[in-house]
Amino acid sequence: MASAQEKSNHKFGLVGKDIDYSFSRNYFSEKFKSQDLPHSYVNFDIDNIDKLDDIIKNSPDLKGLNVTIPYKETVIPLLDGLHKRAKKIGAVNTIRITRYQKLIGYNTDFYGFKESLKPLLEKHHKRALILGTGGASKAIAYALKKLKIEYDYVSRNEKPGVKFLYLDLTEAIISSYPIIINCTPIGTYPNVNECPDIPYEAITSRHILYDLIYNPEQTKFLSCGDIKGAKTINGLDMLKLQAEKSWEIWHKS
């Protein structure tokens, strides 16, 4: 039986930029419908994260938010508090709005990634390359650390913490990292013919290629992995897992 809180009419939503394609709105709308809950889930498509304050002021029935590209890091200074794990990761994808209108930031991306990757792991999967250095990549790095998997970053530009530029990547390097995770938007619809610039010739059946992108379901990055016999996975399972974890968090208050 649904609790009194669940039966109250609450609003939830997603904060991001250019998010018409988003998974979250459809996922939660279907969830509410299937469980006969009177809630709504809306997209808050904003061009500046400073507009978050207006969203909160104009939505008194708002109970929780998801946060996506490009605001997972820049949202942090606008929050009233951070869960310890989100603080360690340095990125937020879930906000709980308390009964006193305080905004508390959490990260559920790391959980979704960790739990979706675990079934694919074998003993030799001890090192990973993370393509990209944005907010999503920070959660991926945290999850890999929890799984005791070593990792290094790949970026287009030199910056602290980045070991490789794309230009540095050789077949030998790719061979020595049996997990490769695309945390960039390269290959997202409608740019489906694009993929990260790495030496795919070195991919083998011992590799896992993980793409956080879920639209399209089969990116060119994953197709290149399939051709070489690698295990491949897109970001859909991760999204479902992190969404359910967000739902748990929103019901703490």
C-alpha positions in Angstrom: 0.0 0.0 0.0 1.3 3.5 -0.9 2.3 5.7 2.0 0.6 9.0 2.7 3.7 10.7 1.3 3.6 8.7 -1.9 -0.1 9.6 -2.4 0.6 13.3 -2.0 0.9 15.2 -5.3 4.6 16.0 -5.6 6.7 17.2 -8.5 10.1 15.9 -9.5 12.3 16.9 -12.4 15.5 17.0 -14.3 17.9 20.0 -14.5 20.1 20.2 -17.5 20.7 21.8 -20.9 19.2 20.5 -24.2 17.5 17.6 -22.4 14.5 16.9 -24.7 16.0 13.5 -25.3 16.2 12.6 -21.6 15.5 9.2 -20.3 14.4 10.4 -16.8 11.1 12.1 -17.7 9.7 9.0 -19.5 11.1 6.6 -16.9 9.6 8.3 -13.9 6.3 9.2 -15.7 5.8 5.5 -16.4 6.8 4.6 -12.9 4.2 6.9 -11.4 1.5 5.7 -13.8 2.2 2.0 -13.1 2.1 2.6 -9.3 -0.9 4.8 -9.5 1.0 7.7 -8.0 -0.2 11.3 -8.6 3.3 12.7 -9.0 4.7 14.5 -12.1 8.2 14.7 -13.5 9.3 17.7 -15.7 12.3 18.8 -17.6 13.9 22.1 -16.4 16.0 23.0 -19.5 18.1 26.0 -18.5 21.1 27.7 -20.1 22.6 28.7 -16.7 22.7 26.8 -13.4 22.0 30.0 -11.5 18.4 29.7 -12.6 18.0 26.8 -10.2 17.0 29.3 -7.5 14.0 30.4 -9.6 13.0 26.8 -10.2 12.9 26.2 -6.4 11.0 29.4 -5.7 8.4 28.8 -8.4 7.8 25.1 -7.6 6.7 24.8 -4.0 5.6 21.2 -4.5 9.0 20.1 -5.8 10.5 17.2 -3.8 13.5 16.2 -5.8 15.7 16.8 -8.9 18.0 14.9 -11.1 21.0 16.8 -12.5 22.6 16.1 -15.9 25.1 17.6 -18.3 26.5 20.2 -18.0 25.7 21.0 -14.3 26.8 18.1 -12.2 29.7 20.1 -10.8 28.6 23.7 -11.1 25.4 23.0 -9.1 27.4 22.2 -5.9 27.9 25.8 -4.7 24.1 26.4 -4.9 23.3 23.5 -2.5 22.8 23.7 1.3 24.5 20.4 1.9 26.3 17.5 0.4 26.1 13.8 1.2 29.6 12.6 2.1 29.9 10.4 -1.0 28.9 13.3 -3.4 31.5 15.4 -1.6 34.2 12.8 -2.3 33.2 12.4 -5.9 32.9 16.1 -6.6 29.7 15.8 -8.6 26.0 15.7 -8.0 23.2 14.1 -10.1 20.5 13.9 -7.4 19.0 16.7 -5.2 16.7 16.0 -2.3 14.6 19.0 -1.3 13.8 18.8 2.4 10.5 19.9 4.1 12.4 23.1 5.1 13.4 23.7 1.4 17.0 22.8 1.9 18.8 21.4 -1.1 21.0 18.3 -0.3 23.2 16.9 -3.1 23.8 13.2 -3.7 25.5 11.1 -6.4 23.8 8.0 -7.6 25.7 7.7 -10.9 28.5 5.8 -9.2 26.1 3.2 -7.9 24.4 2.7 -11.2 27.7 2.3 -13.0 29.2 0.0 -10.4 26.2 -2.4 -10.3 25.9 -2.5 -14.0 29.6 -3.2 -14.6 30.0 -5.9 -12.0 28.3 -8.8 -13.9 30.8 -8.3 -16.8 34.0 -8.4 -14.8 36.5 -11.2 -15.0 39.8 -11.7 -13.2 41.9 -9.9 -15.8 39.7 -6.7 -15.7 42.1 -4.8 -13.4 42.7 -1.6 -15.3 40.4 1.0 -17.0 40.7 4.0 -19.3 38.2 6.7 -18.7 37.5 8.8 -21.8 36.6 12.3 -20.7 36.9 14.3 -17.5 33.5 15.8 -16.9 31.1 15.3 -13.9 30.1 11.8 -15.0 33.7 10.7 -15.2 34.2 11.5 -11.5 31.5 9.1 -10.5 32.9 6.4 -12.7 36.4 6.9 -11.2 34.9 6.6 -7.7 33.1 3.4 -8.6 36.2 1.9 -10.1 38.1 2.7 -7.0 35.5 0.9 -4.9 35.8 -2.1 -7.3 39.6 -2.0 -6.8 40.2 -1.3 -10.5 43.0 1.0 -11.5 42.2 3.8 -13.9 43.6 6.6 -15.9 42.0 9.5 -17.7 42.1 10.4 -21.4 41.4 13.9 -22.5 41.7 16.2 -25.6 43.7 18.7 -23.4 46.4 18.5 -20.9 45.1 19.1 -17.3 45.9 17.8 -13.8 45.1 14.1 -13.3 45.1 13.3 -17.0 47.6 10.7 -18.1 46.9 10.4 -21.8 45.8 12.7 -24.6 44.0 11.0 -27.4 47.0 11.6 -29.6 49.1 9.6 -27.1 47.1 6.4 -27.4 48.8 3.5 -29.0 47.7 -0.1 -29.6 50.0 -1.2 -26.8 48.3 1.2 -24.4 44.8 0.0 -25.4 45.9 -3.6 -25.0 47.0 -2.9 -21.5 43.6 -1.4 -20.4 40.9 -4.1 -20.8 38.1 -1.8 -19.7 37.4 1.4 -21.7 34.6 3.7 -20.6 33.3 6.5 -22.8 32.2 9.4 -20.5 32.1 11.9 -23.4 29.0 12.9 -25.4 30.7 11.8 -28.6 28.4 9.6 -30.6 25.1 10.9 -29.0 22.2 11.3 -31.3 22.1 12.9 -33.8 25.9 12.6 -34.3 25.7 8.8 -34.5 28.6 8.4 -36.9 31.1 9.8 -34.4 33.1 7.9 -31.8 36.1 8.6 -29.6 39.4 8.6 -31.5 41.2 5.6 -30.1 43.1 2.7 -31.8 40.2 0.2 -32.1 42.5 -2.3 -33.8 43.8 -3.2 -30.4 40.4 -4.1 -29.0 40.0 -7.9 -28.3 37.5 -10.3 -26.7 39.3 -9.6 -23.4 38.0 -6.0 -23.4 34.9 -4.4 -22.0 33.7 -1.3 -23.8 31.2 0.7 -21.7 29.4 3.8 -23.2 27.5 6.0 -20.9 25.5 7.1 -23.9 22.1 5.4 -24.3 20.7 7.2 -27.4 21.4 5.5 -29.7 21.4 2.2 -27.9 24.3 1.0 -30.1 26.8 3.8 -30.6 29.6 3.6 -33.1 32.0 3.2 -30.1 30.1 0.0 -29.1 29.8 -1.2 -32.7 33.6 -1.0 -33.0 33.9 -3.1 -29.9 31.4 -5.7 -31.1 33.3 -6.1 -34.3 36.4 -7.0 -32.3 34.6 -9.4 -30.0 34.6 -7.2 -26.9 31.9 -7.2 -24.3 29.8 -4.0 -24.8 27.3 -2.2 -22.6 25.5 1.1 -23.0 24.3 3.5 -20.2 20.7 2.3 -20.0 21.1 -0.1 -17.1 23.2 2.5 -15.2 20.4 5.0 -15.7 17.7 2.7 -14.4 19.8 1.8 -11.3 20.7 5.4 -10.5 17.1 6.5 -11.0 15.8 3.9 -8.5 18.5 5.1 -6.0 17.3 8.7 -6.5 13.8 7.6 -5.8 14.9 6.1 -2.5 16.8 9.3 -1.6 13.8 11.5 -2.3 11.7 9.4 0.1 14.0 10.0 3.1 12.3 13.2 4.0 
